[in-house]
Amino acid sequence: MSKHASKRKARAGAPAPAAEKDRTAPRQDRKKDSTVSARAPALVRGIVDNVEALVVALLMALIVRQFVLEAFTIPSDSMYPTLNGEPGWLEGDRVIVDKWALLLGEPRRWDVTVFRYPLDIRRNFIKRLVGMPGERLTVADGDIWINQKIERKPATAQRSIWVERFPQVPRFALPPDRGRFQLASDGWKGSADRFAAAPAAGETLRLAFDFGSPVPLSGPIGPTYEDVRDYRLRGEVTAAEGAELGVEMAVRDLVFQVTLAAGGGASRVAFERDRYPLARVEEPGKELRLPADRAVRFEVAHWDWRFEVRVGGAVWFAYELDPRPWTITSKGEPWPRMFPVKPTALALTARGGPLALARLAVDQDIHYTQPGDGASDTVDYTFEGRPLADGKIPDGHYFMMGDNSAGSRDSRLWHRILMRDPVTGEPMKHADGTPVWGEEYTWGLDSDHMFNENTTNFVDMWGNGYWIPGYDRRGPTDRALNAMIVAVEPFGLIPRHHLVGRAFLVFWPPRSIGAVR
């Protein structure tokens, strides 16, 4: 048989030689083994990839938490009404804090800021930044004064600070102020937040608010305030053609009279413009009127020496006054008594035709308080044992205050204490020879020591607890009552490197979700 014939026969299905069969079998086994061996590395690679992804995610989360964003829980009511600090998962606000803003930029006044508590730097506090480096800060007449000029809160911050007093009562109002709200009605009909009036021709019907003494907000630390100046009256008005809604607001020695006209007349504001200099005036330069027979929102507000009228969300009138109290002080009248001290009065009037009010409410502004008896006009502070020159905040430091001024432990009230060593009688010192400054321990204030009330009555600035025999906590900063106290110093100034970040968002509970202003 020829060579070519043998090849054709093999292709036609002739059995292969024995040697070829032996070579074929092992080749199939090797293919099976290689498939199993390929699966094992793929499984390992999958596990390694997942572990790597998890590690990277954890690292990124740690980096974000350390330098960019972090969540905090509000532990107290010192920032009410901006933030709610009631305990419990469904009550206390949870906020997101922007750390990146302080890494790249400078702090801003009025920002709600998280910082390390100067008397125990392990703990984070949250307050509103009020005083900046190099400024002379004054707390008087319920307002903040910087370098002897009124410092107004911006409108965005102010809108989150108002506390409703009518028809609701603040949650933290102390009795008997819960029942102090009365309305003196002259021809108006209605109750709660809905009223109506139908004056006859030439008749003016008046609805006056009588608050009694202003509401103090609760708090274990005084002082509480007595005379609140700043209020906002708001609601919805539906006025017939030709009707006029009047709003009267008497603040200190000024009476602002607002007329919101529907139909023929023009809306206007009247007050004694020559009593105080006007720093800014916003007036329309044209006639403004309410839409007849249609509900429209209105607000009349006074805060920080700014008087403002809004209708339908737009500013119709605004006036910023420049009181310049120090020029009055130089003539012999002591601060802060140069301003008439009397409660703000509010009233509504109706004339020219029927009108109706709905969702009527009155809100109250923060009334910042000065610790002590009010004898000094500046925050009387020392810094590192030296009196502050003219009350100025030193460079690189900031002054913090809570929105619930009467119930907030903040820069006005923090004091550091130097204790006496119960053995030697000398001032306590750390191992490196530095003084042991700290504060009195209050049960429940510090979770690390809250179960050690009987063994801890003093905590230093690093969070270490001490038991000092003979230390009486009933008058913690009164050296006459506490023989173990060597020195007491105000210590409420926050250094730049203790600032953590700016709170910008409440993410829980659902009823509180929104931007922090």
Secondary structure, DSSP 8 states (H G I E B T S, - for coil): --HHHHHHHHHTT----HHHHHHHHHHHHHHHHHHHHHHHHHHHHHHHHHHHHHHHHHHHHHHIIIIIEEEEE--SSTTTTTS---SSTTTS-EEEEESHHHHHS---TT-EEEEE-TT-TTSEEEEEEEE-TT-BEEEETBEEEETTEE----HHHHHHH-EEEESS--TTB-TTGGG--EEEEES-EEETTEEEE---TT-EEEEEEE--S---B--SS----S----EEEEEEEEE-TT-EEEEEEEETTEEEEEEEEBSSS--EEE--TTSS-EEEEE--SS---B-BTS-EEEEEEEETTEEEEEETTEEEEEEEE---HHHHHTTT--TTTTS-----EEEEEEESS-EEEEEEEEEE---B--SSSS--SS---EETTEE-GGGB--TTEEEEE-SSGGG--STTT-EEEEEB-TTT-SB-B-TTS-B-EEEE--TTT-TTTTT-TTT-SEEETTS-EE--TT--TTSTT-TTT-TTEEEEEE--EEEGGGEEEEEEEEEESGGG-EE--
